[in-house]
Amino acid sequence: MQPAIALPEGSLQRRRGRLQLILILAVVIGPMLLASAMYQWRFWVPETRSFHGELLGTGQTLNDLGVSGLSTERWQLLVTAPGACDSDCMALVYTARQLHIGLNRDVSRASHGLAIAEPLSETLDATLHREYPQLGRATLDLQRYQQLADPSKGAQLWIVDPHGNLVLRYDSSSPGKAILNDLRHLLKISQIG
């Protein structure tokens, strides 16, 4: 039986140091590699979702939607109407205002607006000024709107971030509580606006 060969003290410390370096690199780089692989090959991605509207995560902006003349300093509850502002449009304008009010302490982080393709009648314009004094107004380019949204769906409500990016879209039948929950969640996780 051969005696075990003793390593010099410096060599043993060097091995421990290398092992520690490898472990530190594995802890730092390993999660990044795993996340990149999960994104690239779409494995371990949850099938459930926590939002209620249609998620628009392709980088579309208000400009792409054909909306001009609207301030984007805060989160925006934007109602779009490809035609005249009918009963669905007015219901969404009312919903947008109620959602804005329902934000409570975060009310200063959001606003509500209306983008419409056709000019408003004088009576409807006066009604909107009287009943919705904080409602932002914008024009809607119908050609650009048709490239991004289906005008046959009528009036729609959009959540827009302070940079002008479209985040979520809802139709006129969407429940207000679900939209409010989505907006509160966005404001909670957002550092902008």
Secondary structure, DSSP 4 states (H G I P E B T S, - for coil): -PPPPPPPHHHHHHHHHHHHHHHHHHHHHHHHHHHHHHHHHT-S--S--S-SSEE--S--BHHHHTEES---SSEEEEEEESSS--HHHHHHHHHHHHHHHHTGGGGGGEEEEEEESSPPPHHHHHHHHHH-TT-EEEEE-HHHHHHHS-GGG--EEEEE-TTSBEEEEEETTS-HHHHHHHHHHHHHH----
